[in-house]
Amino acid sequence: MKNPDLTSQFTKVWQHDLPAIRRKHPEAPQDATIASFIINAPWANPIWANYWLTLIHTRPLDPPRKTLIYLPGATHEFWLYALDPKWEIDLDQMPPPFLAPINFAAQFIADSDQAAEIRIGNCIGEILVGTLSPDTDFRQQWIERFNACMMKGHLQNQ
């Protein structure tokens, strides 16, 4: 396995090489993924250490996909999942084996894919320094950054 792309004292982050994964799996349908990260944050939960954060755009795809828009005008969406604690990090596996329910998901408006990546990158930076936890016990931190009205519908009452 390759070295982490980002590290801090207690956290490691790997970014999926999406073009390489797509080349390895040309039969896979077109997807909307812009960026995808594996986060190793053993400080966040005593049972699992790894999380998956993925960023997608909401633009139409060919063939068409059903895109549910919870925030009028949403251009991007991200999902944050805890990963199966038995799974060994494999950056070729997309998606990784995640646990349900989702830790957090939100839609937001960004001027471009690059602007959306920067916003998610800022969250990754906060996880690296320990000021933002990827675990569900700290969902309020994510709500503060993305507002409850932007959360996907199935999370609004949790």
N, C-alpha and C positions, 0 to 999 in steps of 0.2 A: 504494500500500500504506500502511496506517496505521502510525503510529509504534509502536515496541515498547511493551509494557505495563510492562516492567521492563528496566533497563539498568545495567550497571556499566562499568568501564573497558574490558573486553575481551569482554563477553557481552551479548547482547540476547535477550529472551524476549517472544514474542507468545502470548496465550491465544486459542484459537479461540472465536468467538462461536457456541456450539452452538445456542442457540435460533434465531439468524438462519440458520444453515446448514440446520437442520431445516425452517424456513419456506420456504426456497428449494427444498428437495427433499422435498415432502410424500409423494412416491411411495416414498421410501426406507423400508425396514423399520425398525421400532422398534429402537433400539440401547441399550446399557447405559452409554454414555459419560457420565461425570460431568464430566470436565475434560480438556482437550487443549492441548498447548503445542508451539510450534516454538521451538527453542533454537538460537541462532547463537553458537557457541563455537569460533571459529577456532583458539584456542590448544590445543584438545583433540586435534586430529589434523591432520597436514599435507595430507591428501588431501581430506577433507570437513569442512565447518564446521557443518552443520546437523543437528539431531536432532529427533525427535518423541517426546514423552513423553505417553502417554495413560492415563487412569485410568478404570476401569469398575467397576461393581458386579457381584456374582455372583447377584443376585436373579433369579427367573424372569421371563421376558418372554412377551408374547403377540404373535405366535405363539411357541411354545416354541423355545428354543435349547438346544443341548447345551452344558452348562457343565461343564468338567472341574475338579474340585476337587483340588488337590495338597496343600493344607493343611487338615486338618479344621476346619470352622467358618469358613473364609475368607469374608469379606464383600466384599472388594475385591481388585482385581488391577491392576497397571500394566505397561505395556510401554514399553521404551526402544529406539528404532531410530536408526541413522544414516540420513540421507536422501541420495538421489541427488545427487551434487555438481553435476550439470547443471541440477537443478531450481531455478527461481527461486521464492522464497517467494510462495505464493498462499494466503491464509488462507481462501479459499472451497473449496479442494480438501481433501476429507476422504475417505479418509486420504491423506496426502501420499505421494509415491513413495519408499518406504523400501527400504533395502538389507537383504539377508539374509546371514547369519543375524541374529537379534535380538541387540542388545547386552546386554539384561538384561530379565528379567520376574520378577515375584514376586507372590505372593498374601499378603494379610495380613488381620488382624482389626481392625476399627475400630467404634466405637460408633455411627457415623453417617456419611453421605456427607460432611458437613462436617468431621468428624474425619479422614477419609481424605484430603480435600483439603488440610487443614492439614499432614498428614504429608508429602504430595507437595510442597506448597508449601515446606516446610523444605528438601527436597532441591533444589528450584529455587533457593532462596536460597543454598545451599552452592555450586551451580554458578556462580551470579552472582559470588560472591567468590573462586572458584577453588579451593575446598577439596574439591570433588567433581567428578570428570570424568565426562562422559557417554560416553566412549569405552570400547571393550571392553578396552583394555590396563589399565584401572583397575576392572575388574569386582569385584575384591576389596573396594573401597570400598563398593560396593552390597551385597555379601554381609555386610559388617560392619553395615550399617544394617538389613538385612532378613533376615539369617540364611540360610545355605545350605539349611536344611530347608524354607524357604518358597519356594525357587526353583521355577519350572515344571520339570517332569520332564525335558524335553529339554535343559535347561541344566546339570543337576546334575553331569554328567561332563565338562564343557568347561572 
